[in-house]
Amino acid sequence: MKWLISGMLVLSSTVVQAATFKYEAYIAGIKVGHATIHVDWNEDSYEVSGSAHTDGLVDTFGSWHTRFTATGKFVAGIAQLIEYRYIEKGDHKHRDVTVRDGELRVIKNGKDRGLRPAFPGVDVLTALYIAPRCIPEQQLHSGRHFYLLKRVGQDSDVCRYEVTDDDGDSYRADIVYGERENLTVPLSITLSGLLTGRLVLVEGER
């Protein structure tokens, strides 16, 4: 009986919760692709994974597909990344990107480009799905690229940012968060520059 009670207590403290979110992507109002995000978490750890790919008219100019994952742990309630990785495939390229232990590794078309220091800040998957914050300034990275976000204006419904990337390009990012499946997740992300791109949540399910 003691071992049964002990086992039940252990299981109850590490219950995994999971949710799936589906998005559609648009550029200049034209649908160009979609993405699926899976989030698994408990009080000790988390994993955000999924895939995205082009569809519709965009595929006539060249298809693109990516799979991605971010795994991490919670230390005193704060998310800490263990590994961030994505694999993307296009018509003429294959790229495997990994961030782990503060180092970035990129393998492009089978050629390993070696290790180099990873960008500072939080990976985009952890930032958007595990530790979403609408703060005055934050640093994010997508493995190969770095983004400095500075909040502009005051809006209780939208996180409005001026974004500058590692190439020095600037554009506007508007992120609308909402509660879904016991998580705070992006309901929409709008990027405004030369063209307007938008990612919209179309489905969330357990």
C-alpha positions, 0 to 999 in steps of 0.5 A: 500500500505504501508503494502504491500511495508513493507512486500516485503522489509522484505521478500526480506531481508530474502530470503532463498537460498538452495542447495543440494549436493550428495557424494560417499564414498570410502575406498581403492578405493571401494565404501562403501556408500554415503551422501546427504547434504542440505544447507539452508541459508540467511543473518541471519541464516543457516542450514546444514542437511542430511544423510549418509549410507553404501551400497555395500559390506560393508552392508554384514558386518553391515549396518550403517545410520546417519542423521545430522543437524547443525543450526546457526545464523550470528552475524556480518557476523560470523557463530555461532552455535545454535545446532549440532545433529546427530542420527546414527543407526547400527546393534547393536547400536543407538546413539543420539548426541547433542551439544547446549549451549556449552554442549554435550549430548549423548544418546546411546541405550536409555541410557542418559549419561548426559551433559558434556562440548562440545569440543572446535572449530567449528562443522564439518558441519558449518566448511565445508559448512558455514565457509570453511577456509584454515588456518594454524590451526583450531579446529573442532569437530563432537560432540563426537570427537575432531580434531586439523588440522595443515596445511602442505605445500602450495597448492593453489588448496588443503587444506592439513592438518595433523590431530590429533584426541582426541585419539591421532591418526594422519593422513593426510586430503586433502580437495579440495574446489570449488564454487557450487550453490553460496557456497564454498563446498568440492569437495572432502575430502581424508583421508590418514592413514592405509587405504585411504578414500575419499568422492567425490561430484558427484552432486550439484543441486538447 
